[in-house]
């Protein structure tokens, strides 16, 4: 799956020497055309990520970006597994670990969001995660929610199969990733409070 994710970046930048003056304009009249143009726009953004307008990314830059994205995904999945073990029944929550893990998930998920251009659009609507002051049981519930959102994102067909063009799945991937970012930030704050009890 992680190789497929790196393939997203590779497929989105097939022509390294080609230059563009900007993403193609979007025609808002035809839904199928809109989806295709949205994908073309994302491809243009990935081709030109981290470069000056009109200057395409070279192969070394793209390979470094792919490696960083794969590392971020691997680490998010590793932390997901560590959290799942930490909230098993009869385990006391280590709030220092939870705080550190949530902070790292938020940082890496934010970088994946930027790298893959998965920020929410106006059409996607807003994601507004909430987490009230919690105790051990409520923290475990929040961590379960975070694990579920991570799983939802990494198993999304748009992530597993980069050639998929599905507007609904793209919206879901954006919303799931935004939920991961917001929840991990809220969990870190709560874990910091609970660790000082």
C-alpha positions as CSV (number, residue, x, y, z in Angstrom):
1,X,0.0,0.0,0.0
2,X,2.8,2.4,0.8
3,X,4.4,1.7,-2.5
4,X,1.1,2.7,-4.1
5,X,1.1,5.9,-2.2
6,X,4.5,6.8,-3.5
7,X,3.2,5.9,-6.9
8,X,0.7,8.7,-6.5
9,X,3.5,11.2,-6.6
10,X,5.3,9.3,-9.4
11,X,2.2,9.1,-11.6
12,X,1.4,12.7,-10.9
13,X,4.7,13.9,-12.2
14,X,5.4,11.9,-15.4
15,X,7.1,14.6,-17.3
16,X,10.0,16.2,-15.5
17,X,11.2,18.5,-18.2
18,X,7.8,20.0,-19.1
19,X,7.0,23.4,-17.8
20,X,3.6,24.9,-17.2
21,X,2.4,28.4,-16.4
22,X,-0.3,27.2,-14.1
23,X,-2.9,24.5,-13.5
24,X,-5.5,24.0,-16.2
25,X,-8.7,26.0,-15.8
26,X,-11.7,24.2,-14.4
27,X,-14.9,23.9,-16.4
28,X,-17.8,23.8,-13.8
29,X,-20.6,22.7,-16.2
30,X,-19.9,18.9,-16.5
31,X,-19.4,16.8,-13.3
32,X,-17.3,14.2,-15.0
33,X,-15.1,16.9,-16.6
34,X,-14.9,18.6,-13.2
35,X,-13.5,15.4,-11.6
36,X,-11.0,14.9,-14.4
37,X,-9.9,18.6,-14.2
38,X,-9.5,18.4,-10.5
39,X,-7.2,15.4,-10.9
40,X,-5.3,17.3,-13.6
41,X,-5.0,20.3,-11.3
42,X,-3.6,18.1,-8.5
43,X,-1.1,16.5,-10.9
44,X,0.1,20.0,-12.0
45,X,0.5,20.9,-8.3
46,X,2.5,17.8,-7.6
47,X,4.7,18.3,-10.7
48,X,5.5,21.8,-9.4
49,X,5.6,21.1,-5.7
50,X,8.3,23.1,-4.0
51,X,9.5,24.8,-7.3
52,X,9.1,28.3,-8.7
53,X,6.1,28.7,-11.0
54,X,6.9,27.4,-14.5
55,X,9.9,25.3,-13.2
56,X,9.1,21.6,-12.9
57,X,10.4,19.4,-10.1
58,X,13.5,17.3,-11.1
59,X,13.7,13.6,-10.5
60,X,15.8,14.0,-7.3
61,X,13.3,16.3,-5.7
62,X,10.5,14.0,-6.6
63,X,12.3,10.9,-5.2
64,X,13.0,12.8,-2.0
65,X,9.4,13.8,-1.7
66,X,8.2,10.2,-2.3
67,X,10.6,9.0,0.3
68,X,9.4,11.5,2.9
69,X,5.8,10.7,2.2
70,X,6.4,7.0,2.5
71,X,8.3,7.6,5.7
72,X,5.4,9.7,7.1
73,X,2.9,7.0,6.2
74,X,5.0,4.2,7.7
75,X,5.4,6.2,10.9
76,X,1.7,7.1,11.2
77,X,0.9,3.4,10.8
78,X,3.5,2.4,13.3
79,X,2.1,4.9,15.8
80,X,-1.5,3.6,15.0
81,X,-0.4,0.1,16.0
82,X,1.4,1.3,19.2
83,X,-1.7,3.2,20.2
84,X,-3.9,0.2,19.6
85,X,-1.6,-1.9,21.9
86,X,-1.5,0.9,24.5
87,X,-5.3,1.0,24.8
88,X,-5.8,-2.7,25.2
89,X,-7.9,-3.8,28.1
90,X,-6.1,-3.8,31.5
91,X,-3.4,-1.4,30.3
92,X,-3.0,1.9,32.1
93,X,-2.7,4.8,29.7
94,X,0.7,6.4,29.5
95,X,-0.3,10.0,28.8
96,X,3.3,11.0,28.0
97,X,3.4,8.4,25.2
98,X,-0.1,9.4,24.0
99,X,1.0,13.1,23.9
100,X,4.1,12.4,22.0
101,X,2.4,10.0,19.6
102,X,-0.5,12.3,18.9
103,X,1.9,15.3,18.3
104,X,3.9,13.2,15.8
105,X,0.8,11.9,14.0
106,X,-0.5,15.5,13.7
107,X,2.8,16.7,12.2
108,X,3.2,13.9,9.8
109,X,-0.4,13.8,8.7
110,X,-0.2,17.6,8.1
111,X,2.8,17.1,5.9
112,X,1.0,14.3,3.9
113,X,-1.9,16.6,3.5
114,X,0.3,19.3,2.1
115,X,2.4,17.0,-0.1
116,X,-0.6,15.2,-1.6
117,X,-2.7,18.4,-1.9
118,X,-5.5,17.0,0.2
119,X,-6.6,20.1,2.0
120,X,-10.4,20.4,2.3
121,X,-12.1,22.5,-0.4
122,X,-15.3,24.6,0.1
123,X,-17.2,21.8,-1.7
124,X,-15.9,19.2,0.8
125,X,-17.5,21.1,3.8
126,X,-15.8,21.5,7.2
127,X,-14.6,19.0,9.6
128,X,-14.9,20.1,13.2
129,X,-13.7,17.5,15.7
130,X,-14.3,18.1,19.4
131,X,-12.9,16.5,22.5
132,X,-14.2,17.5,25.9
133,X,-12.1,17.2,29.1
134,X,-11.7,13.5,29.5
135,X,-10.9,10.8,31.9
136,X,-9.1,7.5,31.1
137,X,-12.2,5.9,29.6
138,X,-13.0,8.9,27.4
139,X,-9.4,9.1,26.3
140,X,-9.4,5.5,25.2
141,X,-12.6,6.2,23.2
142,X,-10.8,9.2,21.6
143,X,-7.8,7.1,20.7
144,X,-10.1,4.5,19.2
145,X,-11.7,7.2,17.0
146,X,-8.2,8.4,16.0
147,X,-7.2,4.9,15.0
148,X,-10.4,4.4,13.0
149,X,-9.8,7.7,11.1
150,X,-6.2,6.7,10.3
151,X,-7.5,3.3,9.0
152,X,-10.2,5.0,7.0
153,X,-7.7,7.3,5.3
154,X,-5.0,4.7,4.5
155,X,-7.6,2.2,3.1
156,X,-9.4,4.8,0.9
157,X,-9.4,3.6,-2.7
158,X,-7.9,7.0,-3.8
159,X,-4.8,6.2,-1.6
160,X,-4.7,2.4,-2.3
161,X,-5.2,2.8,-6.1
162,X,-3.7,6.1,-7.4
163,X,-5.4,5.7,-10.8
164,X,-8.9,5.9,-9.2
165,X,-10.8,9.0,-10.1
166,X,-13.7,9.2,-7.7
167,X,-14.9,12.6,-6.4
168,X,-16.7,11.0,-3.4
169,X,-13.7,9.0,-2.3
170,X,-11.4,12.0,-2.8
171,X,-13.7,14.1,-0.5
172,X,-13.7,11.3,2.0
173,X,-9.9,11.0,1.9
174,X,-9.6,14.8,2.5
175,X,-12.2,14.7,5.4
176,X,-10.6,11.6,7.0
177,X,-7.1,13.1,6.9
178,X,-8.4,16.4,8.3
179,X,-10.1,14.4,11.1
180,X,-6.8,12.7,11.9
181,X,-5.0,16.1,12.1
182,X,-7.7,17.7,14.3
183,X,-8.2,14.7,16.6
184,X,-4.5,14.1,17.2
185,X,-4.1,17.8,18.1
186,X,-7.0,17.6,20.6
187,X,-5.8,14.3,22.0
188,X,-2.3,15.8,22.6
189,X,-3.8,18.7,24.6
190,X,-5.9,16.4,26.7
191,X,-3.1,14.0,27.3
192,X,-0.9,16.8,28.5
193,X,-3.6,17.9,31.0
194,X,-4.2,14.4,32.2
195,X,-0.5,13.6,32.6
196,X,-0.2,16.4,35.2
197,X,-3.0,15.2,37.4
